[in-house]
Amino acid sequence: MLTSDDPLIIWAADQPGARVFTRPGAVAVVCPDLARHDRMPVHGDPGAVAALLREVLPLAGPTFRPLGDESLMTAVAERLPMIEVAGRFGWMDTATAPSATAGQQPHWLGSGELPEVTALLDEASPETYARPGGSGVARWAGVRDADGTLLAVAADAWSSGRVGFLAGVATAERARGRGLAAALCAFVTRELLVGRDRVALFVDHWNSAALATYKKLGFALRPVAAARRS
């Protein structure tokens, strides 16, 4: 039974194959192949989460990495020598639909347009987790130039029933600085909020341009961290 209203936990718990483990003051979700990794989002009191992970980590297997608030994961790692903090990044989410941007016309792309998405990602964002045809990647939106050239893309990927997830945002190098990513992310966010509580995404702390764009669209930043077996 899910005992947390944490959006990160809700997002993971509603994914295919997810298993939820709870103890007083702690919850962990063992979720395979979530955003291309076996993840284990956790939430609760550091002592209770550490105790729960002592039980759950051996059951989950070595590929699953605990994930949660940065302060929580730091405190849990101090109590649990079997893990160490390995990566720090950001979870951002919003429950408010951003306004449409005048002059831009983002739209959902058809299956025949996916090779263009792949080509744009190969050029502009080769390390993105969301790729056409990837597990959990549902659909792609894009913005085209007047001549029909695809200039920017973003994906609806790993969305759950209550939390939409935005991923794979990329803009062709020659089209950057024109507000295309902002317009596209606003469109996808509005679409994903229909029937859901909120929309979320992962972001790297160093990506100041992306952080600024998402904050302008109403996304709030939450520092998170992932741990690995030590």
N, C-alpha and C positions, 0 to 999 in steps of 0.2 A: 504493500500500500504506500503510495506516495505521500510523504508528510511534509513537503517543502513547497513554498510558493516561489522559490528562486527560479527566474527564467532560464538560467543555464541548466538547472536540473530538469525543469519541465521540458525543455527542448530535447535533451538527451533521452529522457524517459519515454518519449513518444516515438522514438526511432525504431525501425525494424530490428528485432533481436535483442533489444535492451532488457537488462535485468536490474531490478531495483532492490537494494539492500538497505535496511534501516535499523537503527538502534536508538535508544533515547538520546536526543541531542545530535544525531548525525544521520546523513543519508549519502549513499553512493550509488551511481548508475553505471553498470558495466555495459558499454555500448560499442559493438564491433563496427569497424569500417565507417566511422562518423567523420566526415570531412577528411577522408583518406587515411585515418589513423584509428587504431583501437584505443578509445578514450574511456576514462572513468571520472566523470564529473563528481565532485564531492561538495558537501555543504554542512555547516554546523559548528559546534564547539570544537576547538583544536584537539582537546583531549579525547573527546568522544569520537571524532573523525579518525584519529590515530588508532584508537582501539578497534574501530570498525575495519580499517584498512588491514590490520593484522589478520583479521579473519578473511577478508574478501580478496586480497592480493593473491594468496596461494590458489584460490578457487578460480580466479580470472585468467591466470596465465601470464607469462613474462612480457607479452606484447602490449598489455594495457597500462596506460600511464594516468595516474591521478591528475585531475585538473580542477582548479578552483580559484577563489580570490587569492591574490598574491600574498597578502598578509596571512591568510589561513594556511596556504601551502608551506610558507616559511616556518610557521609555528608547528605544523604537523611534522615537517622534516626534522625539526629539533627534537621531537618526541619519538620519532620512528627512524632509527638508524638505517633501516633497510631501504630507504628512499632518499633522494636528494633533488633539490629544485634544479631543473635542467633548462627551462625556457620561460621567458617572461614576455607577454604581449598584452593585447587589449581585447576585451569583449565590449561591444557598443550596442545599444538598443534604443528603440523609441516606440512609444505607443501612439504617436501623433503623426498623421499623414502630412508630409511636406506639400507646399504649394507647387503647382505646375510652373515650369519655366517658359516664359514666352519665347517663341521663335524656334524651339526645338520640338521635334516630333518623334520621341522614342516609341518603339513598338516591339511586340513579341515577334521573334523570327521563326520561320518555318524550317522543317528538317532539311530542305534543300539548301539552306543558307549556312548550315553548320560548318562546312569546309572553310567558309570565309571567316567564321569565328575562330577556328583552329589556326588559320594563317595569321590573324591579328594577334592572338595570344602568343604564338611563336615569336612574333616580332616584339610585342610590347610588354608581355608579362609571362615569360616562359616557365616561371616557377609557381604559377598559380595552382591552387589545389583543384579548382573546378575546371573541368575540361569536357568538351562535347563527348557524350557517350559514357562518361564516368559514372561510377556507382553513386546513386543519390542525386545526380544532377538532372533536374526535371525539365528546364526550359531556359532559353536565352532571350534577352532583349537587346536591341541595338539602336544606334543612331547612324543614319547614312548622310553622306554629303549630297549636294544637289545633283552630282553626276552619278549617284548610286553607290559610291564607294563606302564600305562599312568603316566607320571611324571610331566607334566605341561600343563596348559590350558589357553586359552584366548578367549573372545567372541567378535563377531561383534554384538553390541547391541545398539539400538536407533540411528542407523546411518540415516542420511538424504541424500537427493540428492546431496548436495554439501559438506557435512561434515560427514566423517566416524567417528564412535565412538568405541573406544577400552575399554573393561570392563572385569570384571571377571578374571583378571590375578591371577593365583595361581600356586605354585610349591610344590610338595610333600616335606615334611620336610627332608626326607633322601636324596633328590636330590638337595638341595639348595647349592649355591656356585659354580655351574657348568656352569653358563651362559645360562641355559635353558630358563629362562624368557626373557632375552634379545633377544635370537634367535627367540623365538616365537613371541614376540611383533614386531620385525623387519619384520617378515613374514606377520603378520596380517596388519601392517601399509602399507606395499607395496601393499597388496591386496586391502585394502580399499581406497587407493589413486587413483586407476584406475577409471577414469571418474569423480573424485571429486577434490575439491580445496585443502582440507587438512584433516587431521585426528586429533581427539582430545580425551581427557580423563579427568576424575577427579582424583585427588590424595590428600591424607591427608598430611598436612605439616610435621607431625611427622615421616612419613615413609621415612626415609633418603635413605634406600636401593632402594625403588621404584623411588624416585626422581633422584638418581644417574643413574639408568638404563635408564630412559626415557630421561634424558639430553644427555647421550651418544648416544642415537638414534636420536638426533636432535630436541627433543621436547623442547619448550620454556615455562617457568612457568609464569603464570599470577595469582596473588593472587585474590581470589573472596570471597564473603561472602553471606550468606543467611539471610533474616530477617523474623521475625514472628510478629504476632499481639501482641502488648503489653497490 
